[in-house]
Amino acid sequence: MRTRMQLGTLCLLLALGAGAAMAQEGPKTPNPSDIYCSGMVTKEAIPADTYVISGEESAVKIAFGRGDYIFINKGSSSGVKVGDEFQIMRPEKSPTHIKWFEYQPSLMMAMGTQWLDVGRVKVEHVEANVSVALVVSSCNFMLRGDIARPFTERPAPALRPVNRDRFPASSGKNQGMIVSAKDWVQVVGANSIIYVNLGSSQGAKVGDYVRIYRYQGTRHDTAYQNRNTQYTRMGFGHTPVPYNWKDLPREHLGEGIVLRVSDNAATVLITYSMRDIYMGDYLEIQ
């Protein structure tokens, strides 16, 4: 019996020690894929003088991925050396050209160009005017003409516990809209990447949390819907007086964390969602 009690005490102490160690680890951060494959929207002119020419087996390969060798148009004469790393990226345009909410085209123009993170490469062989690089990580297929920029570490902001409050009060801070999303999807949820019109000029910074919400009874910021369903529905009841979006509580949809910021835009990882989130939904800095 005494041995069992001692064993139980030891197990309890070990469990408490493990809990304390986990507490000291601090909050978790987004995974490397979230950080380095998130893309961005910016009006900054990205230099396009360094780019992917092609790669091994170019006669039969039209795209390259992790483990492939690609050729870059810069070599030792431009200062490239073995061990250098590059982030590969390319600008993208919406493949559909559909306006999903009223202000989407004008907001996107103010935010800038949407850029896709394609992957990271490491130089393994250098000649005078060309380098051979190994694709060490891949977010998407790599194509001829993709732009190569010197690789730099990106901050990994700390994640916080989910706020499941259904009716949180407004923070009173700057508000914006979800204008676009990674891969041009129009419906997003937890773990999705979105691009919003809150940049450094609007006070956003990496690590900020945003609350995502929707107003009841508006039509210009969502896909088509019947008018005035927030207080009337033919055959299913109506109220004695009309109610517009200012009269009703906001619908809380979820929250996210800012991963990257440009002048007029931010890249946001949705960390929690209660239901489907659409382009045109609103958000505010918490």
C-alpha positions, 0 to 999 in steps of 0.5 A: 500500500505504501509503495502504491501511495508513493507511486501515486505521489510521484505520478502527481508530481510529474504531471504538475511538473509537465503542466508547469513546463507547458505553461512556461512554453507560452502561447503557440504561433501559426505554423510555417505554412501559414506564415510563409505561404500566406501571400499579401496585397500591396501597392509596393513595386516588387522588383522583377529583375530576378526570376525563374528561367526554367529547371531540370527536365524543362522539355517535359516539365511545365511546373516545378515543386519541392525537390526539383532544381530550378534555374535563376537568371542571376549568377556570380556576376550579380553577387549570387553565391552558394547557400543563398535563399530566395522566396519565389512569388508571383502577382495574381489576378482574379480568374473570374472577374466577378464583383462579389460585393459592391465596393470590391473592385475599388477597395482592391485597387486601393489595396494594390496587387495580390501576390502569391507565395510560391515557395523557397529555394536554396542556391546549390550551384552558381555560374556567371549569369545563372544559378541552380537552386533546389526547391526546399519548400513549396506552397504552389507550383513554380512557373517560368517567370516567377519572381525571386526575392532574397529570403527574409525571416517573417515574424511568427505572432503569438496565438491567443485563446479563442474568444467565443463571446457571441455578442462582444462589444465593439472595440471602437478601433478601425474597421475594414472589410474582407476584400479578397482571399488566398486562391480567390475563394469567396467563402472562408472559415477557420485556417483560411487566409484573407486580405483586408483593407486595414494596413499600416496606414489604418493602424494595423500591425503584425500580431493584431487580432481582428473580430469578424462580423456581419450587419443584418439587413445590408445589401451592398456588402454581400452577394444577392439576397432578398430585401429586408429579410431582417424584419419581414418575410412574405408568408413568415411574419413581419414587424410593425416597424422596419429595422435597418442594420443600425437597429440590430446587433452585429452577427459575430462570425469569428476572429483572426490574427494579422500575419503581414501588413502593407500600407493599405492592406493586411494578410489575416489568418482566421483562427476561429469561425462560427459559420461561413464568412464571405467577401464583404464581411466586416472586421475591426482591430481588437 
